Amino acid sequence: MFDTLDLSGEIARHTADLMVQGYCIIPGALPPATIGALDNDLAGDFARTPFGQGGFYGATTKRFGRLLVRSPHAAALVQHRLVLGIAETVLSPWCDRIQLNTTQAIAVHPGAPAQLPHRDQDMWRGPVGEVEYLVNVMWPLTDFTADNGATLVWARSHGAQALEAEPEAASFAAEMAPGAALVLLGSTLHGAGANVTGAVRRGLVVGYSLGWLKPYENQWLAYPPEVAKAFPPELAALVGYRQHRPNLGNYEGQCPSVLLGGHAGEPLGAIDALRPDQQALVDAYAEDRRTAP
């Protein structure tokens, strides 16, 4: 892990690389032992999960989510302070708070073809080249190599370049060992490579998005209140038990974190949760009415 005193510099350096290249790789982001323990925890889920269906998910690839309830080690990835700092720096210009968009385990089996190159931001169909909607992080559980389907990345294909028909540069395979992390902008063109080996390539995606977007994974179903109340407050907030101003994602007009405390179902009164500019308008309107003749 990175030293707390040096974290702001690391965040700035990696964020700068990410915004220029559309990706960055953080070597040694977590101890390999942590990744190995997580991989062991997920072994049964990988074994039991059926292969996907459809040309995008792939009939030779397995995927599943809800990692925070499948392994206690998943939180170390989701709440990685350097990664969170990068995601918050990139996304905060367009939102009040970021949210967990997904946690997904992926196993690319032998014979799997290369995935369709894509940009993850396209799931929302918002304006292209103006806003960054999400930051995704790929964490290898096994070595990622060019032969076993390591993520293919098109450098500098992000931002306004997403409006171009073809990226300027060719793709490269993001080869990494467990413990490293590949950080991608949602506007960066990428896709899983073909696995031409005889071994399974396993990895995890942890994604963060603007807090006012509908997330890829329905976090309140993945982690209902009876589950989320056991999370640390910061983690519960990240998975959705926190309002996004103005008043988005509320429960009975209040922050949904009320469900993680002593709320017993009694009626609740709605409480404003406004942006500063909105609160100023409300206050000015009330003052004008108070002083009007």
Protein Blocks (a to p, Z undefined) as FASTA:
>chain_A
ZZfklmmmmmmmmmmmmmmnopacdehkbcfklmmmmmmmmmmmmmmpccdedjklopab
ccdehklmmpmklmmmmmomklmmmmmmmmmmmcfbdcdfbdcdddddehiacdddddfk
lmnopaehkacfbdcddddfbdcdfknopacddehighjllmpmbdfbdcddddddehia
cdddfkbccdddddfbfbdcdddddddddfkbccfbafklmmgfklmmmpcfklmmmnop
accdehihiaehiafklmmmmbghiacdddddddfklmmmmmmmmmmmmmpZZ
